[in-house]
């Protein structure tokens, strides 16, 4: 059984030189495809894509949901708060802007796919005011605000979906909120 190589990938120069002499256009891609299984080669291969149509950002969330990659909110250039949702159904090659969500512009929030829904939770707005809200959608178009949380507003927290048993009940998935700046 082969193990997947970890990065940094160490490639003998003699093997790269042989590929160059044979006329290979992408030496690293050719090396990985010949040396590793298809699954391992795909894990080591990276593809450069065109810049997406949405503004550069940080403090945003990226979630796999409904067969797509979702980008939600964050801080754009000049610390502009963003209140948007974008989805790609082809691994980032093309993007569709969804209707503007009803939740306030935010960064340092969390999002998770759970029980067929996309959930956005808490985060920070202007002057680092902390949200304590939670929103859900099944399609990225219609959003519903969930009942007010009992915990204080926060940013910098984490959400995970965890299969666990509570009391005598059989195990099931739960959304677990961890940490953050309240």
N, C-alpha and C positions, 0 to 999 in steps of 0.2 A: 504494500500500500504506500503510495507516494504522499508526501506532505506538501502542503502549499508553501511556496517560498514566501518569506517575509521581506518587507522592504527595509533597508535598501537592497535592491536586487544586485548581486555581484555577477557580472558577466565577464568571462575571459575575453581579453582583447583579441586573441587569436581567432575565436569563433566569430566575433564581430567583423574582423578583417576578412575572413572567408566569405561572409555574407555580402560585404561591400564589393569584393571582387566578383561575386556572382551577379551583381547588378540590383540587389535588393534596395527598394526605395525607402523602407522604414526598417532599419536594422533591429531595433528593440522589438518591434511587433513581430518580425520574422523569427527572431531568436525565441521569443516566448511561445509562438505557435508551433515551432519545431520541437521544443524541449518539454513542454507541459501539455497536459490534457486540455481539451477545449474549455472545460470549466475553469481550470487553473489559469489558462491563458487569458480568458475573459476577465478574471479577477485582477490580473496584472495590467490589462490594457486600459488606456484612457483615451477618450475621444474629445477633441476640442470642438465645442459647439459655438454657433453664432451667439453674440450677446443677446440676452432676452429683451423684450420690449419694455419691461418694467424698470423703474429707476433702481440704481444701486442702493443697497441697504445693509443694515446690520441690526441686531437685536430683534430679528424677525423669527418666524417659525416656518419650518418645512416639514410637511407630513405626507406620507403615502396614504391615500384615501380614495375609495371608489374607482380604483384602476388608474389613478393619476398621481402626480406630484403636485402638491399645493404649497404656495408661498403666501404667507399671511402677515400683513402689517410690518412694523419695524420702524427704524429711523433712516430717512433718506439723507441726501446731501444737505449740508447746513443744519443738521439735526431736525429736519422736517419730519414730524410725526406722520406715519402712513396709515391709511385706513382702506386697505385694498386686499383683494384675494385674486390670485392667478392660479390657473391649473394647466398642466401639460399632460396629455394622454399618450405622448410618444417619447417619453424619457428626456424631455427638455428640448426637443428639436423645435417645437412650436408651442406657443402659449396663448391661452384665452383669458382675457380679463373678465372676471365674474362681476355681476352687479355689486355696487358698493355695499358692504355689510352694514347692519344697523349698529354694531358695537363701535364704541369710540376709538379714534386713532390711538395706537399704543405700540410700545416696544417692551422687551423683557417679559413678554407673556409666554404662555405655553399653549400648545395644541396637541391633541391626540385623537386618533381614530378609535372609536369604541362603540360596539353594538350597532354597527351600520350607520354611525353618526360621526361627524367631525365636531369636536368640542374645543372651544377657545376659552381660556381661563385666565383671569386677572391680568397683571402687567402694570406698566407705568405710563402716565401721560405727562403733559407739560408740568414743569417744576417738580418732577418726580412724585406727583400725586399717585397714590396706589389704587388701582381698581380692585374690587372684590367681587366682580361679576363673572358669570359663566354663560356661554352661548352655545347652541348646538344647531346643526343643519344636517339634512340628509342629502342635499344636492348642491349646496353652495349658493343657492338663490334665496330660499326661504330660511330665515334664521329665527330661532326662538330663544328668549332669555330664560334661563333656568331660575328657580327660586333663589333668593338671596342667600349667600353663603354665611355660615356661622363663624368662620375664621376671618381675621382682619385682612384688608387688601394687601397685596404683595407683588413684588417683581423679583426676578432672578430665581424663581422656584423651579421645580421640575415636576412633571407628571409622568407616570408610567401606568401601563395596564398590567395588572398582576393577577394571576389565577391563584386564589387562596380560599381557605376555609375559614369562615367566621362562626364560632360557636359550634353547634351541631349540624349546621346546614352543609349540604354537599359543596365541593369546591366550585367556584365560578369566578369569572373575570370581574375585577374591581378597578376603578380609576383611583390611584393613590397620589396624593399631593405631598411633596417633600420640600421642606425648607422655604427659602426665599427671604426677602427683606420686608418685614411687616411694618 
